[in-house]
């Protein structure tokens, strides 16, 4: 039998349950230990606005980079490739 390692930072929560139907190790009667996971505290208004702002900023940054490369490609096509 395999010896289970004990870790200091292990709190016993299941991150990704591997008891999947169809797998050779599937155990039908076993329930997940942490069915009722702890609910996190809701974000404050300041935190919500901060997350929203940075998500929008990331999206705009990606759009600008893609747009810049598209613009440079069009300039390349007009001035170099199609000459």
C-alpha positions in Angstrom: 0.0 0.0 0.0 1.3 3.5 -0.8 2.2 5.8 1.9 0.4 9.2 1.8 2.6 12.2 2.1 1.6 14.7 4.7 2.2 18.4 3.8 2.2 21.3 6.2 0.1 23.5 3.9 -2.5 20.9 3.0 -5.9 21.8 4.3 -7.7 18.7 2.9 -9.7 20.5 0.2 -10.2 18.7 -3.1 -9.0 20.8 -6.1 -9.9 18.5 -8.9 -11.8 15.3 -8.0 -10.5 12.3 -9.9 -13.4 10.0 -9.0 -14.9 10.1 -12.5 -17.4 7.5 -13.8 -15.8 5.3 -16.5 -12.3 5.4 -15.0 -10.9 2.1 -13.6 -10.5 3.6 -10.1 -14.1 4.9 -9.9 -15.8 4.2 -6.6 -19.6 4.5 -6.8 -20.5 5.1 -3.2 -17.8 7.7 -2.4 -19.0 11.3 -2.0 -16.7 14.3 -2.4 -15.6 15.6 0.9 -16.1 19.3 0.2 -19.4 19.4 -1.5 -20.3 22.7 0.2 -17.2 24.8 -0.5 -16.7 27.9 1.5 -18.2 31.0 -0.2 -15.8 33.8 -0.6 -16.7 37.2 0.7 -18.1 39.5 -1.9 -15.9 42.2 -3.2 -16.3 45.8 -2.1 -17.4 48.5 -4.5 -13.8 49.7 -4.8 -12.4 46.3 -5.5 -15.2 45.6 -8.1 -14.4 48.8 -9.9 -10.7 48.1 -9.8 -11.2 44.6 -11.3 -13.5 46.0 -14.0 -11.1 48.8 -14.9 -8.1 46.4 -15.2 -10.2 43.9 -17.3 -11.2 46.7 -19.7 -7.7 48.0 -19.8 -6.4 44.5 -20.7 -9.0 44.2 -23.5 -8.2 47.6 -24.9 -4.5 46.8 -24.8 -4.9 43.6 -26.7 -7.2 45.3 -29.3 -4.7 48.1 -29.8 -1.8 45.6 -30.3 -3.8 43.7 -32.9 -4.9 46.9 -34.5 -1.4 48.1 -34.7 -0.1 44.9 -36.3 -3.0 45.1 -38.8 -2.2 48.7 -39.7 1.5 47.8 -40.1 0.6 44.9 -42.3 -1.6 47.1 -44.5 1.3 49.6 -44.8 3.7 46.8 -45.7 1.3 45.5 -48.3 0.8 48.9 -49.9 4.4 50.1 -49.9 6.5 46.9 -50.2 4.6 43.9 -51.3 2.3 45.2 -54.0 4.8 47.5 -55.7 
